[in-house]
Amino acid sequence: MTTQVKQQGVNKDMQEEMVGVLTAISIVSKRLANRLSQLDEQNERKGEKVNEQNKTRS
């Protein structure tokens, strides 16, 4: 009986740890997605500036 109680405690601890790890992964994924989005916007703006400069030179 004590073995069963210990196993339940271990399972609960393991589940809590997994929840923490998955939460951390989710947070990091969201940050990376935001940074990629920002970089994409910056690259688009740079591309627009280059296109405008090329039009004025023509």
WOBEL-V827070 format. One record per helix or strand of 2 or more residues. SS is the DSSP state (2 for helix, 1 for strand). FROM is the first residue (numbers start at 1). LEN is the number of residues. If there is no record, write none. Layout:
# WOBEL-V827070
SS,FROM,LEN / SS,FROM,LEN
This chain:
# WOBEL-V827070
2,2,56
